[in-house]
Amino acid sequence: MSTAPERLRFSVFVPTLKRPELLRRNLEALAAQTRRPDEILVSLRPDLDPEGVAVVDAFAAEHPELVVRKVLLDRPGIVVAENALLAAAEGDVACLLDDDAIARPRWLENLARHYERDPSVGGVAGPAIDVVDGEPRERRARHRSRVLFPGLILDQNTRHTDRVVEVDHFRGANMSLRIAPLRDAGGFETALVGDCFRFELAACLAVKRRGYRLLFDPEVEADHHEAPRTGNTARFAPETIRNNACNETFVLLGHYGWFGRLCHLPFAFLVGNFPAPGLAWGLAGTLARPFWPSRHLHGLRAVGPAWRGRLAGLRLWRERRRGARPSQEKGEGNG
């Protein structure tokens, strides 16, 4: 005799800062879900964002059938916000949704089915579909979101795969993780610098190391109206590239064993990834830019900041290995 799938509780995390109209649309989309969230947790800075507080209060009054809770913060940073939401959550699964992401009506229903069918599933995500000039830009994935040894990161989280696939990492605009292994890992990584780029990668790899699988389902859809981030407008400035490289190397050095760490650093300096290019990506970007205008082609001028960031990531990882509290540069992302 087969048993019915376990019914889990799903906590939706919405960190927000100074985006009241997008926040309102985000919350109304959650109210319209075919499966009701068990709780909606919104992190807010009341000192900086009274309009956001008012939006949440009004939404809660209009939807008494929903459990809506404010998590008030007094410090900046996306990791600060996500960890506060994690501490306040009472559910089994944390569903992370950016305040500028509008979940489609079956988003939570499609997400929840994987967890309730298979206890080995530790994370589920779907496409955070870029909305350009008011129109969703739906594109097909060319590959899976993977972390290829010794550190090449493939990211297709804004695209649709042709089926449910197993992956290595997600993007925070539209992702979910089981709360128990996430808490067991210590929550979201607090040592990251800048706007905490790669905090999702660190969380996903930590859950995978505890024996869980991560799935990407093309039907777990949210439309991502990417809005400017308060305090983080220079995404492609040298300091941002340095911080991105620092975080990426710190996370991957913590993920790999001794052999992987030995291989990662030469790879990072010689190849790297789009957001933090090594010599090869930098040269390719400079040569390709006249023919392929893309904001992600940093070129050779980004290699120096990226290399400095790799060294900073190595120092940060060594501090962590020695048991010292890593020195931090406070993030200014939403939250």
Secondary structure as the mmCIF struct_conf table of DSSP 4:
data_model
#
loop_
_struct_conf.conf_type_id
_struct_conf.id
_struct_conf.beg_label_comp_id
_struct_conf.beg_label_asym_id
_struct_conf.beg_label_seq_id
_struct_conf.end_label_comp_id
_struct_conf.end_label_asym_id
_struct_conf.end_label_seq_id
HELX_LH_PP_P HELX_LH_PP_P1 SER A 2 LEU A 8
STRN STRN1 PHE A 10 PRO A 15
BEND BEND1 LEU A 17 LYS A 18
HELX_RH_AL_P HELX_RH_AL_P1 PRO A 20 ALA A 31
TURN_TY1_P TURN_TY1_P1 ALA A 32 ALA A 32
BEND BEND2 THR A 34 ARG A 35
BEND BEND3 ASP A 38 ASP A 38
STRN STRN2 GLU A 39 LEU A 44
TURN_TY1_P TURN_TY1_P2 PRO A 46 LEU A 48
HELX_RH_AL_P HELX_RH_AL_P2 PRO A 50 GLU A 62
TURN_TY1_P TURN_TY1_P3 PRO A 64 GLU A 65
BEND BEND4 LEU A 66 LEU A 66
STRN STRN3 VAL A 68 LEU A 72
BEND BEND5 ASP A 74 ARG A 75
HELX_RH_AL_P HELX_RH_AL_P3 ILE A 78 ALA A 88
BEND BEND6 GLY A 91 ASP A 92
STRN STRN4 VAL A 93 LEU A 97
TURN_TY1_P TURN_TY1_P4 ASP A 99 ASP A 100
STRN STRN5 ALA A 101 ALA A 103
TURN_TY1_P TURN_TY1_P5 PRO A 105 ARG A 106
HELX_RH_AL_P HELX_RH_AL_P4 TRP A 107 ARG A 117
TURN_TY1_P TURN_TY1_P6 PRO A 119 SER A 120
STRN STRN6 VAL A 121 ALA A 125
STRN STRN7 ALA A 128 VAL A 132
TURN_TY1_P TURN_TY1_P7 ASP A 133 GLY A 134
STRN STRN8 GLU A 135 PRO A 136
STRN STRN9 ARG A 140 ARG A 140
BEND BEND7 ARG A 142 HIS A 143
STRN STRN10 VAL A 147 LEU A 148
TURN_TY1_P TURN_TY1_P8 PHE A 149 GLY A 151
STRN STRN11 LEU A 152 ILE A 153
TURN_TY1_P TURN_TY1_P9 ASN A 157 THR A 158
BEND BEND8 ARG A 159 ARG A 159
STRN STRN12 HIS A 160 HIS A 160
BEND BEND9 ASP A 162 ARG A 163
STRN STRN13 VAL A 165 VAL A 167
BEND BEND10 ASP A 168 ASP A 168
TURN_TY1_P TURN_TY1_P10 GLY A 172 ALA A 173
STRN STRN14 ASN A 174 ARG A 178
HELX_RH_AL_P HELX_RH_AL_P5 ILE A 179 ASP A 184
TURN_TY1_P TURN_TY1_P11 ALA A 185 GLY A 186
BEND BEND11 GLY A 187 PHE A 188
BEND BEND12 THR A 190 THR A 190
TURN_TY1_P TURN_TY1_P12 GLY A 194 ASP A 195
TURN_TY1_P TURN_TY1_P13 PHE A 197 ARG A 198
HELX_RH_AL_P HELX_RH_AL_P6 PHE A 199 ARG A 209
TURN_TY1_P TURN_TY1_P14 ARG A 210 GLY A 211
STRN STRN15 ARG A 213 PHE A 216
TURN_TY1_P TURN_TY1_P15 PRO A 218 GLU A 219
BEND BEND13 VAL A 220 VAL A 220
STRN STRN16 ALA A 222 HIS A 224
HELX_LH_PP_P HELX_LH_PP_P2 PRO A 228 ARG A 229
TURN_TY1_P TURN_TY1_P16 THR A 230 GLY A 231
TURN_TY1_P TURN_TY1_P17 ARG A 235 PHE A 236
BEND BEND14 ALA A 237 ALA A 237
HELX_RH_AL_P HELX_RH_AL_P7 PRO A 238 HIS A 255
BEND BEND15 TYR A 256 TYR A 256
HELX_RH_AL_P HELX_RH_AL_P8 TRP A 258 LEU A 270
TURN_TY1_P TURN_TY1_P18 VAL A 271 VAL A 271
STRN STRN17 GLY A 272 ASN A 273
TURN_TY1_P TURN_TY1_P19 PHE A 274 PRO A 275
STRN STRN18 ALA A 276 PRO A 277
HELX_RH_AL_P HELX_RH_AL_P9 LEU A 279 ALA A 288
TURN_TY1_P TURN_TY1_P20 ARG A 289 PHE A 291
BEND BEND16 TRP A 292 TRP A 292
TURN_TY1_P TURN_TY1_P21 ARG A 295 HIS A 296
HELX_RH_3T_P HELX_RH_3T_P1 LEU A 300 ALA A 302
HELX_RH_AL_P HELX_RH_AL_P10 VAL A 303 ARG A 321
TURN_TY1_P TURN_TY1_P22 ARG A 322 GLY A 323
HELX_LH_PP_P HELX_LH_PP_P3 ALA A 324 SER A 327
BEND BEND17 GLY A 333 GLY A 333
#
